[in-house]
Amino acid sequence: MSISLLPRTKLGKWCVGLLVACVAIHFLLIADVPFVRLVIQSILALAVIIFGVVSIIKNRERALLTYLSVAVCLLILLFPLAFVLGERLFPHD
């Protein structure tokens, strides 16, 4: 199977589209409250990871943008987790 740039399956296209929405929310500052924006981005990132992994495993999606979307959203979810864990382990006092 060859690797293409754009996804060919429905789930792969949803994966890339939700990543674009997640990045748009971050840069367009749709939500003024940072916590609300973080929650919306986390929910979208989780959906991207689920759609992306399902399309890669079940539908055998081999699109570069699908793999990239899953990797970026893993980093998006890792940041709040690392932030909260760091604040709990090393408080500022």
Wavefront OBJ file of the C-alpha trace (Angstrom):
o trace
v 0.000 0.000 0.000
v 1.215 3.453 -0.826
v 1.187 6.374 1.548
v -0.775 9.387 0.326
v -0.988 12.894 1.701
v -4.762 13.250 1.957
v -7.018 10.713 3.690
v -9.369 8.595 1.600
v -11.744 7.258 4.249
v -14.555 9.148 5.979
v -12.991 8.750 9.409
v -9.645 9.967 8.111
v -11.275 13.077 6.667
v -13.115 13.684 9.949
v -9.834 13.290 11.787
v -8.112 15.987 9.733
v -11.179 18.261 9.827
v -11.426 18.086 13.607
v -7.714 18.870 13.904
v -8.257 21.980 11.777
v -11.154 22.972 14.078
v -8.974 22.415 17.143
v -6.191 24.606 15.747
v -8.728 27.246 14.670
v -10.144 27.417 18.192
v -6.650 27.927 19.546
v -5.611 30.690 17.161
v -8.930 32.477 16.629
v -9.559 32.741 20.380
v -13.207 31.735 20.065
v -13.534 31.221 23.807
v -12.278 34.082 25.965
v -11.933 31.914 29.046
v -8.729 29.811 28.772
v -10.228 26.893 30.712
v -13.198 26.652 28.345
v -10.873 26.731 25.352
v -8.707 24.022 26.941
v -11.719 21.786 27.559
v -13.021 22.248 23.996
v -9.590 21.537 22.543
v -9.157 18.465 24.731
v -12.513 17.049 23.637
v -11.710 17.688 19.975
v -8.225 16.204 20.375
v -9.655 13.082 21.981
v -12.123 12.732 19.093
v -9.287 13.142 16.574
v -7.269 10.424 18.284
v -10.228 8.035 18.379
v -11.229 8.682 14.754
v -7.627 8.532 13.595
v -6.740 5.286 15.347
v -9.969 3.622 14.197
v -9.373 4.712 10.601
v -5.751 3.547 10.710
v -6.528 0.150 12.237
v -9.972 -0.721 10.874
v -9.987 1.018 7.512
v -6.232 0.722 6.898
v -5.843 4.446 6.289
v -2.339 5.282 5.108
v -2.574 9.060 4.775
v 0.213 11.198 6.125
v -2.230 13.825 7.430
v -4.068 11.203 9.474
v -0.866 10.077 11.176
v 0.163 13.697 11.713
v -3.253 14.571 13.176
v -3.049 11.753 15.712
v 0.497 12.754 16.710
v -0.389 16.445 17.127
v -3.471 15.650 19.181
v -1.496 13.340 21.439
v 0.758 16.317 22.156
v -2.271 18.558 22.715
v -3.604 16.115 25.318
v -0.187 15.591 26.860
v 0.292 19.298 27.685
v -2.598 19.715 30.174
v -1.748 16.383 31.757
v 1.897 17.367 32.213
v 0.877 20.809 33.478
v -1.474 19.451 36.147
v 0.964 16.730 37.153
v 3.794 19.268 37.423
v 1.692 21.604 39.551
v 0.772 18.758 41.895
v 4.302 17.389 42.218
v 6.154 20.718 42.397
v 3.832 23.446 43.754
v 4.963 27.068 43.633
v 4.025 27.819 47.278
l 1 2 3 4 5 6 7 8 9 10 11 12 13 14 15 16 17 18 19 20 21 22 23 24 25 26 27 28 29 30 31 32 33 34 35 36 37 38 39 40 41 42 43 44 45 46 47 48 49 50 51 52 53 54 55 56 57 58 59 60 61 62 63 64 65 66 67 68 69 70 71 72 73 74 75 76 77 78 79 80 81 82 83 84 85 86 87 88 89 90 91 92 93
